[in-house]
Amino acid sequence: MPAAGARWRNFFRGVWLVTTALVIIAVPWMSLAMKKQDYTIHAIAWFTAGVFVLLALPISAYEIAQHLDSYTKPLEQKKIIRILMMVPIYAVDSWLALRFKNVAIYINTLRECYEAYVIYSFFEYLLAYVGGETRLGEEIELKPQVEHVFPFSLALKPWRMGQTFVKNCKVGVHNYVVVQPILTMTALFCEWGGYYGEGSFNPQKAYVYLTFVYNVSQIWALYCLVMFYRAAHEELQPMKPFAKFACVKAVVFFSFWQSVAIAILVKFNVIRSQETLSNYDVDDVATGIQDFLICIEMFFAAIAHGVAFSASEYADPTMPKKPFFHSLLDMCDITDITSDTWGRVASAKDHVIDGVVSIVPRKAPGSPRKIRIEMPDFLDDNVEHSLLLTTDEIRTDRQ
């Protein structure tokens, strides 16, 4: 027999599912009724989007609370909770942007910056699951070489398996983490100067150029995630990674391509402004459609997150658990991000190179004896570095 707490959770879950089904059925009917009462399209869209946001928020809150209640592996679950926070942030942000169109670009800045934070958290979650960057590098060092896929294989040589491979994947993912906030702030400055033109492919506007850079950065981050999975799929297999990869990619990357598709439809006049929306130009309509769709999609994303990032995986009664509010405070702690950032800076400053030393045969009797120091791949993984020194140029210290 299930425990009393589990029975009540199942009961309320059933009530919520029935309520959700009734709301989804009722929304089209209520929207039609509002239309007959001469409500504007904008009001109907805002109402419909709000219903889906109100349905999504309790799901995410419940999932986060479950993880905090079963906070047995903080290194992993802290990252999971940050990923789960994506749904309420996206949903509320898009709903407010749909309502207040004049400040939508500023409101959506939070959503776009959080995209980078989610990608960072997801990659760090994968690293935490496999035991960290160093341990994974040691495990994949003896694996068969993972080749680049087309068309990247035309320009890139294989990354050396081991620490170099993990480092390249991490740098590739983190490029998006850095580029995305920069592009977002650039878009804001362009908007202030009247040169952004969101959703417009006018070459005199910044949108088309920022979208291109964003697209390149995003594709490279996605590719590095795929390469990471190909190299570490055996280590990640117990966590059933496919659903988790799909959830994160679907929300972050699909939302971007959705906005591009809407902009293309606007370009070819498939989407145009309505006479009933006299204060909306065609770009406002495109942005509003994107925000409206995200509000609806977050409801389904919340359900998918509950399946992919289930807290039941961490509900181990033999593991010690922290008090709920202690776990909540730990979730809000971002010192791991700052320490990781400064740790990368320090490691780059104090980098130690380990080399392989070999004696070069003399070309002629009496010629100086030389020693070759072969250094590992450093700044460029596709270049072999070596240093040729005579024995007179090398000082050895003996204990």
C-alpha angles and dihedrals in degrees: 000000000000119000120264092253091052092049092053091047090052091048095052091043089056092048090050092050092051091047091049092051091050092048093050090051092046098047097074091047093048091047090052090049090051090050091054088052089058096253112162121254088244092056092048092049092048092050093047093047090049091055092055091045090053089050094049099047097065091050093054092042090052093048092049092047090051091055092047090050091051097038095154099134107038096176091062103030095051088062092044092054090051088054092048090052087066092080099056092040093049093042099048092039093052093044092053091045089052090053099043104040096170092065098031094114091056094045092048090055089081092052094048094048091048089057089068091046091053093051090049092048093047094052092046088049090056091049092049091051093054093046102265139300097291096048093047091049090055092049098050094042091087095043124104115275114275107222126211116255127234128311094016090055089068092065106023132066118218116281112241110255115248131037092349091057094049091045092052092049092049094048090048093053093043091054087073090048090058100036097049098062090043092053091046093053090045089053090052093052091047090050091053089052093046095245103106105082099186112219092009124119092201106139089218090063127075096229096084093050096044089048091053093052090044090051094051092048092047095048091050092050090048091049092051090051089053091049090049091052092048091054098042103031092117093053091045096045097094091059092055092235100187095077091046093049090048094051095051095042093045094055100039103034100030092053090056095049089045090058090049091050091051090049090053091051088052090049092056093043093247086125115042138162119273128231088232088060098056093159092052122084121199093268090053089052092051092049091047092052090052092050092046093051092048091054090055095041092053090065091059091039090056090055092047091049090053089057099040098042099034116172090216088083088068099038095110112154091199092060119085114249129207122228113274097249092045088056089048092054091047090052090056093050110106098177089111089066095048093045091050091050095048090041089058091050092049094047091052091050096047099034114160118205119210114204140187113241122208134168116242113222115247115257091213137006111277095018117132115278111240133201124208119212111198111200124203122249106292126160093000119034092199097059125077112220124205136165124207116203135167119237089250090062094054122079119198124198116210124196 
